[in-house]
Amino acid sequence: MTEHPTSHEGRQPLAARSQERTRPRQQDAATATPATAAIPGPAAAPNPGPNPVPHASSNPVTTAADAQAAARREGDRLRFVGAATRRIARGIDLDEIVLGLCRASVPTFSDAILVYLRDPLPVGDERPVSPFVLRLRRTDRLRLPDEENENSPETERLRLPGADPQSDLMPAAELCEVRSGGALAEVLRGVRPVFGDSAAARAALPELLGAGRAVPTGHRAILAPLRGRRRVIGAAVFLRGTERPAFEANDLLVAAQLATHTALGIDKAVLYGREAYIADELQRTMLPDSLPQPTGVRLASRYLPAAETARVGGDWYDAIPLPGSRVALVVGDVMGHSMTSAAIMGQLRTTAQTLAGLDLPPQEVLHHLDEQAQRLGSDRMATCLYAVYDPVAHRITIANAGHPPPVLLHLGGRAEVLRVPPGAPIGVGGVDFEAVELDAPAGATLLLYTDGLVESRLRDVWTGIEQLRERLAATARLTGPDHAPPLEALCDDVLDMLGPGDRDDDIALLAARFDGIAPSDVAYWFLEPENEAPGRARKLARRALSRWGLDELSDEVELLVSEVVTNAVRYAERPVTLRLLRTDILRCEVGDDSPQLPRQRRARETDEGGRGLFLVNRLARRWGATRLSTGKVVWFEMSTPSQ
């Protein structure tokens, strides 16, 4: 509950008052235009002297003057209503709309206003919760001259001009429960505004404002229900002090217009807020909560929406672990900014994850994504860049579908825009995608991004890419030629290159620091699918562990390797692969040409087999199986003694 000082410029003084106390004026946007000129009240009758003036009805000149004054007042009312409703309609969210009502009303229409809204506000067709509770959302009032330099809590009290300070209305009740069948419920059900001294309002106002809160007497208060499209969502109380004319009957129509436009605007704001919340949740759930940290690569990401009013877009990023300690890096951008774009993005991201699980080449992944986009609709277009990094081979394979090229920042500080065939966007159909394989040296950083980072109304995409390359090189020079810049700080520094007019589109950013796995930390063998293979696998694993100084893991690793290789030999027709990788953990991978994935099951006491995966599950830190285009890989990980 806040109050805002407003100007009292534009109020028409009483005709009977010979002098008016001068008050400081504070310019307010609501009263700065001629359209918000004060609404005149009725002129006071002149004081009759010894020779009373004949009745106005008998004087044609007086009658014409009164008619002109009445016409001017009505014209002022129409101009005020037009300006006030335009100001209210400019608001987008709930607070802007309520503030627009307050600033448009005070001081032009009233000296003070209180706005109550339902708590919680119902959205759309949902049924409102019980009980019916109104919460004081905002107040606004004239600031009196003696309050201009006051900062005490007393200045927060609502003191109307000319009113008794002891009969202040504020602090009004913060919450009000509308009793079914009560006086306030009847006024709200009637929808039309009523004067504060009417029979209905005299009983309703104490219920709304709280006991002991006085209201100005006479036609100096208006209680106006706020009714949305389907139900009453609040109430507004307009108040005038004794130093200005009381409300007229036509002012009830003005209050009704203000209340109606405010209520409809609040309805729209609440619906917009719900849609924005749903869209934000949709966008959040479509993007990964956290990135994996696969062996041999470090990852960081950023996502920025285009603006607060356009949270939802089609940009996405992903990092998907693959067999062989590889990782797939994906960045894509669905055209458009809407919930539809976000939904399509979610479908394409899910499709990409599924295709990555099949270990398809990057160009094949883009081909299937293109087919999926065509199935979703003829106008479903997207760009995508799909890369697979192999930390053992220190190589990266990249395929592009109309996406901006990635930038590779080398350890020495040189930033290079990779030459990748651009390809056609996903959804065009009938095009081939081409993949290129490039070196990925240890210590280098690959930056994948969407076009919102490099393209805007102020610059074209290639100018932005060149600026990005220069920014990366400048950042790398700060850390020296032998040290790569911290990954998280690098992402923040890249986003700092954006100017005030560069946020036209969503931005997705994925950075990968290549650490790689040294050849000395990799052991790789082929085993013929024969009965002697498990025994040979145990010996090879023991020798590798001894060379790495991990002899204390030999017993457990030999047992697990024997079980996994035995299962592979049972179904394989081609040589079985065995690979050990030493990093901060020990990883074992066994591959064969059978696509059937193993399943853990509980063996009975009389069964001779079926306990291999049970042992793997109990002894290994993690394990899993991945289907490949040529078969499958079963892997497990063991913690090293240093951990």
C-alpha positions as CSV (number, residue, x, y, z in Angstrom):
1,M,0.0,0.0,0.0
2,T,1.7,3.1,-1.2
3,E,0.9,6.7,-1.8
4,H,2.2,9.0,-4.5
5,P,2.2,12.8,-4.4
6,T,0.2,14.2,-7.2
7,S,-0.3,17.7,-8.5
8,H,-3.4,19.5,-7.7
9,E,-3.2,21.6,-10.8
10,G,-6.3,21.9,-12.8
11,R,-8.8,21.9,-9.9
12,Q,-11.5,24.6,-10.4
13,P,-11.9,26.6,-7.2
14,L,-15.3,27.3,-5.7
15,A,-17.0,30.3,-7.2
16,A,-18.0,31.6,-3.8
17,R,-14.4,31.6,-2.5
18,S,-12.8,34.9,-2.9
19,Q,-9.3,33.8,-2.2
20,E,-7.6,30.4,-2.5
21,R,-4.6,29.3,-0.6
22,T,-1.6,28.8,-3.0
23,R,-0.3,25.3,-3.1
24,P,2.9,23.9,-4.6
25,R,2.3,22.2,-7.9
26,Q,4.0,19.0,-8.9
27,Q,3.7,18.3,-12.6
28,D,2.1,14.9,-13.3
29,A,1.8,13.2,-16.6
30,A,-1.9,12.5,-16.1
31,T,-2.6,16.3,-15.8
32,A,-0.1,17.7,-18.2
33,T,-2.3,17.5,-21.3
34,P,-5.4,19.6,-22.0
35,A,-7.4,16.4,-22.3
36,T,-7.1,15.9,-18.5
37,A,-8.4,19.3,-17.5
38,A,-10.2,19.3,-14.2
39,I,-13.9,18.5,-14.2
40,P,-15.7,21.6,-13.0
41,G,-18.2,21.4,-10.2
42,P,-21.3,23.3,-10.0
43,A,-20.9,27.1,-9.5
44,A,-21.8,28.4,-6.1
45,A,-24.9,30.7,-6.0
46,P,-24.0,34.4,-5.4
47,N,-24.8,35.8,-2.0
48,P,-28.2,37.5,-2.2
49,G,-28.1,41.2,-1.1
50,P,-30.8,43.6,-0.1
51,N,-32.1,43.5,-3.6
52,P,-32.3,39.9,-4.6
53,V,-31.7,39.0,-8.2
54,P,-34.7,37.6,-10.0
55,H,-34.8,33.8,-10.5
56,A,-32.5,32.6,-13.3
57,S,-35.4,31.0,-15.2
58,S,-36.9,34.5,-15.7
59,N,-33.6,35.9,-17.1
60,P,-32.8,34.8,-20.6
61,V,-29.1,35.9,-20.3
62,T,-28.6,33.9,-17.1
63,T,-30.3,30.8,-18.6
64,A,-28.0,31.0,-21.6
65,A,-24.9,31.4,-19.4
66,D,-25.9,28.4,-17.3
67,A,-26.4,26.3,-20.4
68,Q,-23.0,27.2,-21.7
69,A,-21.4,26.4,-18.4
70,A,-23.2,23.1,-18.3
71,A,-22.0,22.3,-21.8
72,R,-18.5,23.2,-20.9
73,R,-18.6,20.9,-17.9
74,E,-19.9,18.0,-20.0
75,G,-17.2,18.7,-22.5
76,D,-14.6,18.6,-19.8
77,R,-16.0,15.4,-18.5
78,L,-15.8,13.7,-21.9
79,R,-12.3,14.9,-22.5
80,F,-11.3,13.7,-19.1
81,V,-12.8,10.3,-19.6
82,G,-11.1,9.9,-22.9
83,A,-7.7,10.8,-21.6
84,A,-8.1,8.8,-18.4
85,T,-9.2,5.6,-20.3
86,R,-6.3,6.0,-22.7
87,R,-3.9,6.2,-19.8
88,I,-5.4,3.1,-18.1
89,A,-5.3,1.2,-21.4
90,R,-1.6,1.9,-21.7
91,G,-0.8,-0.3,-18.8
92,I,0.3,-3.9,-19.5
93,D,0.7,-5.4,-16.1
94,L,-1.6,-5.1,-13.0
95,D,0.4,-2.5,-11.2
96,E,0.6,-0.2,-14.3
97,I,-3.2,-0.4,-14.8
98,V,-3.9,0.4,-11.1
99,L,-1.4,3.2,-11.1
100,G,-2.9,4.6,-14.3
101,L,-6.3,4.7,-12.6
102,C,-4.9,6.5,-9.6
103,R,-2.8,9.1,-11.5
104,A,-5.7,9.8,-13.9
105,S,-8.2,10.3,-11.0
106,V,-6.1,12.3,-8.6
107,P,-6.4,15.3,-8.5
108,T,-8.4,15.8,-11.7
109,F,-11.5,13.8,-10.6
110,S,-10.9,13.3,-6.9
111,D,-8.7,14.3,-4.0
112,A,-7.9,10.7,-3.1
113,I,-8.6,7.2,-4.2
114,L,-8.4,3.7,-2.7
115,V,-8.3,0.6,-4.9
116,Y,-9.2,-2.8,-3.6
117,L,-8.7,-6.0,-5.6
118,R,-9.8,-9.5,-5.0
119,D,-7.2,-11.7,-3.3
120,P,-6.4,-13.9,-5.1
121,L,-7.5,-12.6,-8.4
122,P,-9.3,-15.3,-10.4
123,V,-7.9,-16.0,-13.9
124,G,-10.1,-16.7,-16.9
125,D,-12.9,-19.2,-16.3
126,E,-11.5,-20.6,-13.0
127,R,-13.8,-20.4,-10.1
128,P,-12.7,-17.9,-7.4
129,V,-11.7,-19.2,-4.1
130,S,-13.7,-18.7,-0.9
131,P,-14.0,-16.6,1.1
132,F,-14.4,-13.4,-1.0
133,V,-11.5,-11.3,0.3
134,L,-10.6,-7.8,-0.9
135,R,-7.1,-6.5,-0.4
136,L,-6.1,-2.8,-0.5
137,R,-3.9,-2.7,-3.6
138,R,-3.1,1.0,-3.8
139,T,-3.9,4.5,-2.6
140,D,-3.2,7.9,-4.0
141,R,-4.0,11.4,-2.7
142,L,-3.1,15.0,-2.9
143,R,-0.1,16.0,-0.8
144,L,-0.9,18.9,1.4
145,P,1.5,21.9,1.7
146,D,2.6,21.1,5.2
147,E,3.6,17.6,4.1
148,E,6.0,18.6,1.3
149,N,9.1,18.2,3.6
150,E,7.7,15.7,6.0
151,N,9.1,12.2,6.1
152,S,7.3,10.9,9.1
153,P,4.8,8.0,8.9
154,E,2.1,10.6,9.6
155,T,2.4,11.8,6.0
156,E,1.2,8.4,4.9
157,R,-2.2,9.1,6.3
158,L,-4.9,10.1,4.0
159,R,-5.8,13.7,4.9
160,L,-8.3,15.4,2.6
161,P,-8.2,19.2,2.1
162,G,-10.4,20.9,4.6
163,A,-11.1,17.7,6.5
164,D,-10.8,17.2,10.2
165,P,-7.3,15.7,10.9
166,Q,-8.8,13.5,13.6
167,S,-11.2,11.9,11.1
168,D,-8.5,10.7,8.7
169,L,-9.5,7.7,6.6
170,M,-6.1,6.1,6.6
171,P,-4.7,3.7,7.5
172,A,-7.6,1.9,6.0
173,A,-8.1,-1.8,6.5
174,E,-5.7,-3.8,4.5
175,L,-8.0,-6.8,4.1
176,C,-11.8,-7.0,4.0
177,E,-13.8,-10.2,3.8
178,V,-17.0,-9.6,1.9
179,R,-19.8,-11.3,3.8
180,S,-22.4,-13.1,1.7
181,G,-25.6,-11.1,1.9
182,G,-23.9,-8.2,3.6
183,A,-24.2,-4.5,2.5
184,L,-20.9,-4.5,0.7
185,A,-21.8,-7.7,-1.2
186,E,-25.1,-6.0,-2.3
187,V,-23.3,-2.9,-3.6
188,L,-20.7,-5.0,-5.5
189,R,-23.5,-7.2,-6.9
190,G,-25.2,-4.0,-8.2
191,V,-22.1,-3.1,-10.2
192,R,-23.1,0.6,-10.5
193,P,-21.2,3.2,-8.5
194,V,-23.0,4.8,-5.6
195,F,-22.5,8.0,-3.6
196,G,-20.9,7.5,-0.2
197,D,-23.9,9.0,1.6
198,S,-26.4,6.7,0.0
199,A,-28.2,4.2,2.2
200,A,-26.3,1.3,0.5
201,A,-22.9,2.9,0.8
202,R,-23.3,4.0,4.4
203,A,-23.4,0.4,5.4
204,A,-20.9,-0.9,2.8
205,L,-18.0,1.6,3.3
206,P,-17.4,0.7,7.0
207,E,-17.3,-2.9,6.1
208,L,-14.8,-2.2,3.3
209,L,-12.6,0.4,5.1
210,G,-12.8,-1.0,8.6
211,A,-14.7,0.2,11.6
212,G,-14.0,3.8,12.8
213,R,-12.8,5.1,9.4
214,A,-14.8,8.2,8.6
215,V,-15.7,9.3,5.1
216,P,-16.4,12.9,4.0
217,T,-20.1,13.7,4.3
218,G,-22.3,14.7,1.4
219,H,-21.7,13.7,-2.1
220,R,-17.9,13.6,-1.5
221,A,-17.3,9.8,-1.8
222,I,-18.2,7.4,-4.6
223,L,-18.0,3.6,-4.2
224,A,-17.5,2.0,-7.6
225,P,-17.4,-1.8,-8.0
226,L,-14.7,-3.1,-10.4
227,R,-16.4,-5.8,-12.6
228,G,-14.4,-7.8,-15.1
229,R,-15.7,-9.9,-17.9
230,R,-17.3,-12.5,-15.6
231,R,-17.3,-11.3,-12.0
232,V,-16.5,-8.5,-9.6
233,I,-12.8,-8.3,-9.0
234,G,-12.6,-5.3,-6.7
235,A,-13.8,-1.9,-5.7
236,A,-12.5,1.8,-6.0
237,V,-13.4,4.6,-3.6
238,F,-13.1,8.1,-4.9
239,L,-13.0,10.9,-2.3
240,R,-13.2,14.7,-2.4
241,G,-12.4,17.2,0.3
242,T,-14.4,20.1,1.5
243,E,-12.4,22.7,-0.5
244,R,-13.8,21.6,-3.9
245,P,-17.3,21.0,-5.2
246,A,-19.0,17.7,-4.3
247,F,-19.6,15.0,-6.9
248,E,-22.5,15.5,-9.2
249,A,-24.9,12.8,-10.6
250,N,-23.0,12.8,-13.9
251,D,-19.8,12.0,-12.0
252,L,-21.3,8.6,-11.2
253,L,-21.1,7.9,-15.0
254,V,-17.4,9.0,-15.0
255,A,-16.6,6.7,-12.1
256,A,-18.4,3.9,-13.9
257,Q,-16.3,4.5,-17.0
258,L,-13.1,4.5,-15.0
259,A,-14.1,1.4,-13.1
260,T,-15.1,-0.5,-16.2
261,H,-11.9,0.2,-18.1
262,T,-9.8,-0.5,-15.1
263,A,-11.5,-3.9,-14.4
264,L,-11.3,-5.0,-18.0
265,G,-7.6,-4.0,-18.1
266,I,-7.0,-5.9,-14.9
267,D,-8.7,-9.0,-16.5
268,K,-6.3,-8.7,-19.4
269,A,-3.3,-8.2,-17.3
270,V,-4.1,-11.2,-15.1
271,L,-4.6,-13.4,-18.2
272,Y,-1.4,-12.0,-19.7
273,G,0.5,-12.7,-16.5
274,R,-0.8,-16.3,-16.5
275,E,0.2,-16.8,-20.1
276,A,3.6,-15.3,-19.4
277,Y,4.0,-17.7,-16.5
278,I,3.0,-20.7,-18.5
279,A,5.2,-19.7,-21.3
280,D,8.1,-19.1,-18.9
281,E,7.6,-22.5,-17.3
282,L,7.4,-24.1,-20.8
283,Q,10.6,-22.4,-21.9
284,R,12.4,-23.4,-18.6
285,T,11.3,-27.0,-18.8
286,M,12.4,-27.2,-22.5
287,L,16.0,-26.2,-21.6
288,P,18.3,-28.4,-19.5
289,D,18.3,-27.7,-15.8
290,S,22.0,-28.4,-15.7
291,L,24.7,-29.5,-18.1
292,P,26.5,-32.9,-17.8
293,Q,30.2,-32.9,-17.1
294,P,31.5,-35.7,-19.3
295,T,35.0,-36.9,-19.3
296,G,37.5,-34.7,-21.2
297,V,35.3,-31.6,-21.7
298,R,34.0,-28.8,-19.5
299,L,30.7,-27.0,-20.4
300,A,29.0,-23.7,-19.6
301,S,25.8,-22.2,-21.0
302,R,23.7,-19.1,-21.0
303,Y,20.2,-18.3,-22.1
304,L,18.7,-14.8,-22.4
305,P,15.2,-14.0,-23.6
306,A,14.6,-11.2,-26.1
307,A,12.8,-9.0,-23.6
308,E,10.6,-9.2,-20.5
309,T,7.6,-8.9,-22.8
310,A,8.7,-11.7,-25.1
311,R,10.1,-14.4,-22.8
312,V,9.3,-17.3,-25.0
313,G,11.4,-18.2,-28.0
314,G,12.7,-21.1,-30.0
315,D,16.4,-21.1,-29.0
316,W,17.8,-24.1,-27.3
317,Y,21.1,-25.8,-26.4
318,D,22.0,-29.2,-25.3
319,A,24.9,-31.4,-24.3
320,I,24.3,-35.2,-24.7
321,P,26.9,-37.8,-23.4
322,L,27.6,-40.5,-26.0
323,P,29.4,-43.8,-25.8
324,G,33.1,-43.8,-25.8
325,S,33.3,-40.7,-23.6
326,R,32.1,-38.5,-26.5
327,V,29.6,-35.7,-26.2
328,A,27.2,-34.2,-28.6
329,L,26.9,-30.4,-28.5
330,V,23.7,-29.0,-30.0
331,V,22.4,-25.4,-30.5
332,G,19.3,-24.6,-32.4
333,D,16.8,-21.8,-33.1
334,V,13.2,-22.2,-34.1
335,M,11.9,-19.2,-36.1
336,G,9.4,-17.0,-34.2
337,H,8.7,-15.9,-30.7
338,S,5.6,-17.6,-29.3
339,M,4.5,-20.6,-27.3
340,T,4.2,-22.5,-30.6
341,S,7.9,-21.8,-31.3
342,A,8.8,-23.1,-27.8
343,A,6.6,-26.2,-28.3
344,I,8.3,-27.0,-31.6
345,M,11.7,-26.4,-30.1
346,G,10.8,-28.9,-27.4
347,Q,9.9,-31.5,-30.0
348,L,13.0,-30.9,-32.0
349,R,15.2,-31.1,-28.9
350,T,13.6,-34.4,-27.9
351,T,14.1,-35.7,-31.4
352,A,17.8,-34.7,-31.3
353,Q,18.3,-36.4,-28.0
354,T,16.7,-39.6,-29.3
355,L,18.8,-39.5,-32.5
356,A,21.9,-38.9,-30.4
357,G,21.2,-41.9,-28.3
358,L,21.3,-44.0,-31.6
359,D,24.8,-42.6,-32.1
360,L,24.0,-41.4,-35.6
361,P,26.5,-39.2,-37.5
362,P,25.9,-35.5,-37.2
363,Q,24.7,-35.2,-40.8
364,E,22.2,-38.0,-40.3
365,V,20.9,-36.4,-37.1
366,L,20.2,-33.2,-39.1
367,H,18.5,-35.1,-41.9
368,H,16.1,-36.8,-39.5
369,L,15.4,-33.5,-37.7
370,D,14.6,-32.0,-41.1
371,E,12.1,-34.8,-41.7
372,Q,10.6,-34.3,-38.3
373,A,10.1,-30.6,-38.9
374,Q,8.3,-31.3,-42.1
375,R,6.0,-33.6,-40.3
376,L,5.2,-30.9,-37.8
377,G,4.1,-28.5,-40.6
378,S,5.2,-26.9,-43.8
379,D,6.1,-23.6,-42.1
380,R,8.1,-25.1,-39.2
381,M,11.6,-23.8,-39.9
382,A,14.7,-23.9,-37.6
383,T,18.4,-23.7,-37.8
384,C,20.7,-26.1,-35.9
385,L,24.3,-26.9,-35.4
386,Y,25.2,-30.4,-34.2
387,A,28.8,-31.3,-33.2
388,V,30.3,-34.5,-31.7
389,Y,33.5,-34.2,-29.7
390,D,35.8,-37.2,-29.1
391,P,38.2,-36.5,-26.2
392,V,40.3,-39.6,-27.1
393,A,40.9,-38.7,-30.7
394,H,40.9,-34.9,-30.0
395,R,38.6,-34.4,-33.0
396,I,35.3,-32.8,-33.5
397,T,32.7,-33.6,-36.2
398,I,30.3,-30.7,-37.1
399,A,27.2,-30.5,-39.3
400,N,25.3,-27.3,-39.9
401,A,21.7,-26.6,-40.9
402,G,21.6,-22.8,-41.7
403,H,23.1,-21.8,-38.4
404,P,25.8,-19.2,-37.7
405,P,29.3,-20.9,-37.7
406,P,30.9,-21.7,-34.3
407,V,34.0,-19.9,-33.1
408,L,37.1,-21.8,-31.8
409,L,39.3,-20.0,-29.3
410,H,42.8,-21.6,-29.2
411,L,44.9,-21.7,-26.1
412,G,47.3,-19.1,-27.5
413,G,44.5,-16.5,-27.8
414,R,43.7,-16.9,-31.5
415,A,40.0,-16.9,-32.2
416,E,38.9,-18.7,-35.4
417,V,35.6,-18.8,-37.1
418,L,35.3,-22.4,-38.3
419,R,34.6,-23.0,-41.9
420,V,31.6,-25.3,-41.8
421,P,29.3,-25.8,-44.8
422,P,26.2,-23.7,-43.9
423,G,23.5,-26.1,-45.2
424,A,19.8,-25.3,-45.5
425,P,17.6,-24.7,-42.4
426,I,15.7,-27.6,-41.0
427,G,12.2,-27.9,-42.5
428,V,13.2,-26.9,-46.0
429,G,13.3,-30.6,-47.1
430,G,15.0,-32.3,-50.0
431,V,18.6,-31.1,-49.1
432,D,21.7,-33.0,-48.0
433,F,23.8,-32.0,-45.0
434,E,27.5,-32.3,-44.9
435,A,29.7,-32.9,-41.9
436,V,33.4,-31.9,-41.5
437,E,35.9,-33.3,-39.0
438,L,38.3,-30.9,-37.4
439,D,41.1,-30.9,-34.8
440,A,40.0,-30.1,-31.3
441,P,43.3,-29.4,-29.4
442,A,43.4,-29.6,-25.7
443,G,42.8,-26.2,-24.0
444,A,40.8,-24.8,-26.9
445,T,37.2,-23.5,-26.4
446,L,34.4,-24.0,-28.8
447,L,31.6,-21.4,-28.7
448,L,28.2,-22.3,-30.1
449,Y,25.5,-19.6,-30.2
450,T,22.3,-18.5,-31.8
451,D,22.0,-15.5,-34.1
452,G,20.5,-13.3,-31.4
453,L,24.1,-12.8,-30.1
454,V,25.5,-11.5,-33.3
455,E,22.6,-10.0,-35.3
456,S,20.3,-7.1,-34.5
457,R,18.7,-4.1,-36.0
458,L,22.0,-2.2,-35.6
459,R,24.4,-4.8,-37.2
460,D,24.3,-7.6,-39.7
461,V,25.3,-11.2,-38.7
462,W,28.8,-11.2,-40.2
463,T,29.7,-7.9,-38.5
464,G,28.5,-9.4,-35.2
465,I,30.5,-12.6,-35.8
466,E,33.6,-10.6,-36.4
467,Q,32.9,-8.6,-33.2
468,L,32.5,-11.8,-31.3
469,R,35.7,-13.2,-32.6
470,E,37.6,-10.0,-31.6
471,R,36.0,-10.1,-28.2
472,L,37.0,-13.7,-27.5
473,A,40.6,-12.9,-28.6
474,A,40.8,-9.8,-26.4
475,T,39.5,-11.8,-23.4
476,A,42.0,-14.6,-24.0
477,R,44.9,-12.1,-24.1
478,L,44.0,-11.0,-20.6
479,T,44.8,-14.4,-19.2
480,G,48.0,-15.0,-21.1
481,P,49.0,-17.4,-23.8
482,D,49.4,-20.4,-21.5
483,H,46.1,-20.2,-19.6
484,A,42.6,-20.4,-21.1
485,P,40.1,-17.8,-19.6
486,P,37.7,-19.2,-17.0
487,L,34.7,-20.7,-18.8
488,E,31.9,-19.1,-16.8
489,A,33.6,-15.7,-16.9
490,L,34.1,-16.1,-20.7
491,C,30.4,-16.5,-21.2
492,D,29.6,-13.5,-19.1
493,D,32.2,-11.4,-21.0
494,V,30.7,-12.5,-24.4
495,L,27.2,-11.3,-23.3
496,D,28.7,-8.0,-22.2
497,M,29.3,-7.1,-25.8
498,L,25.6,-6.7,-26.3
499,G,24.5,-3.0,-26.6
500,P,21.1,-1.5,-25.6
501,G,19.7,-2.2,-29.1
502,D,21.1,-5.7,-29.5
503,R,18.4,-7.7,-27.7
504,D,16.0,-8.2,-30.6
505,D,16.1,-12.0,-30.3
506,D,16.7,-14.8,-27.9
507,I,20.2,-15.8,-27.2
508,A,21.4,-19.3,-26.5
509,L,25.1,-19.8,-25.7
510,L,27.0,-23.1,-25.2
511,A,30.8,-23.1,-24.5
512,A,32.9,-26.3,-24.4
513,R,36.5,-26.3,-23.1
514,F,38.3,-29.3,-24.6
515,D,40.6,-31.0,-22.1
516,G,40.8,-34.3,-23.9
517,I,42.2,-37.6,-22.7
518,A,45.9,-38.3,-23.2
519,P,46.8,-41.5,-25.2
520,S,48.7,-42.8,-22.2
521,D,45.4,-42.9,-20.2
522,V,43.6,-45.1,-22.8
523,A,43.9,-48.8,-23.3
524,Y,42.0,-50.4,-26.2
525,W,41.7,-54.0,-27.4
526,F,39.8,-56.3,-29.7
527,L,38.7,-59.7,-28.4
528,E,37.4,-62.5,-30.5
529,P,34.0,-63.8,-29.5
530,E,35.2,-67.1,-28.0
531,N,35.2,-68.7,-24.6
532,E,38.7,-67.6,-23.8
533,A,37.8,-63.9,-24.2
534,P,36.8,-63.2,-20.6
535,G,40.1,-64.6,-19.2
536,R,42.1,-62.6,-21.7
537,A,40.1,-59.5,-20.8
538,R,41.0,-60.0,-17.1
539,K,44.7,-60.2,-17.9
540,L,44.7,-57.1,-20.1
541,A,42.8,-55.1,-17.5
542,R,45.2,-56.2,-14.7
543,R,48.2,-55.1,-16.8
544,A,46.7,-51.7,-17.6
545,L,45.8,-51.0,-13.9
546,S,49.3,-52.0,-12.8
547,R,50.8,-49.6,-15.4
548,W,48.6,-46.8,-14.0
549,G,49.3,-47.6,-10.4
550,L,45.7,-48.7,-9.7
551,D,46.5,-52.3,-8.5
552,E,44.1,-52.0,-5.6
553,L,41.2,-51.9,-8.0
554,S,42.3,-55.0,-9.9
555,D,40.1,-57.5,-8.1
556,E,36.9,-55.6,-8.5
557,V,37.7,-54.4,-12.1
558,E,38.7,-57.9,-13.2
559,L,35.5,-59.4,-11.9
560,L,33.3,-56.8,-13.6
561,V,35.2,-56.9,-16.8
562,S,34.8,-60.7,-16.9
563,E,31.1,-60.5,-16.3
564,V,30.5,-57.8,-19.0
565,V,32.7,-59.5,-21.6
566,T,31.1,-62.9,-20.9
567,N,27.7,-61.4,-21.7
568,A,29.0,-59.7,-24.9
569,V,30.7,-62.9,-26.2
570,R,27.4,-64.8,-25.7
571,Y,25.6,-62.8,-28.4
572,A,28.4,-61.2,-30.5
573,E,29.4,-62.5,-34.0
574,R,32.2,-60.0,-34.6
575,P,35.1,-59.0,-32.4
576,V,34.3,-57.5,-29.0
577,T,36.0,-54.2,-28.1
578,L,37.3,-53.5,-24.6
579,R,38.5,-50.0,-23.6
580,L,39.7,-48.6,-20.3
581,L,40.0,-44.8,-19.7
582,R,41.8,-43.3,-16.8
583,T,40.8,-39.7,-15.8
584,D,39.6,-38.6,-12.4
585,I,37.7,-41.9,-12.6
586,L,38.2,-45.3,-14.2
587,R,35.8,-46.1,-17.0
588,C,35.5,-49.4,-18.8
589,E,33.6,-49.8,-22.1
590,V,32.7,-53.1,-23.7
591,G,31.2,-53.1,-27.2
592,D,29.7,-55.8,-29.4
593,D,27.5,-56.0,-32.5
594,S,24.3,-57.2,-30.8
595,P,21.7,-54.5,-30.5
596,Q,19.9,-56.2,-27.6
597,L,20.5,-54.2,-24.4
598,P,21.2,-56.2,-21.2
599,R,18.7,-56.0,-18.3
600,Q,19.3,-56.5,-14.7
601,R,17.2,-59.2,-13.1
602,R,17.1,-61.0,-9.8
603,A,18.4,-64.6,-10.3
604,R,16.9,-67.4,-8.4
605,E,19.0,-69.7,-6.1
606,T,18.8,-72.5,-8.7
607,D,19.9,-70.3,-11.6
608,E,23.5,-70.8,-12.9
609,G,23.7,-67.3,-14.4
610,G,22.0,-63.9,-14.3
611,R,24.1,-62.4,-11.6
612,G,26.6,-60.5,-13.7
613,L,24.7,-57.2,-13.9
614,F,23.7,-57.5,-10.3
615,L,27.4,-57.5,-9.4
616,V,28.1,-54.6,-11.7
617,N,25.3,-52.6,-10.1
618,R,26.6,-53.3,-6.6
619,L,30.3,-52.7,-7.1
620,A,30.4,-50.0,-9.8
621,R,30.0,-46.3,-9.2
622,R,27.8,-46.0,-12.2
623,W,26.9,-48.2,-15.2
624,G,24.8,-48.2,-18.3
625,A,24.2,-49.5,-21.8
626,T,23.8,-47.5,-25.0
627,R,22.6,-48.9,-28.3
628,L,24.7,-47.9,-31.3
629,S,24.0,-48.1,-35.1
630,T,26.4,-51.0,-35.1
631,G,25.4,-52.7,-31.9
632,K,25.8,-51.6,-28.3
633,V,28.2,-50.5,-25.6
634,V,28.0,-51.5,-21.9
635,W,30.1,-49.4,-19.6
636,F,30.8,-48.9,-15.9
637,E,32.8,-46.5,-13.8
638,M,34.9,-47.0,-10.7
639,S,36.2,-44.4,-8.3
640,T,40.0,-44.1,-8.2
641,P,41.9,-44.2,-4.8
642,S,42.5,-40.4,-5.1
643,Q,38.8,-39.8,-4.7
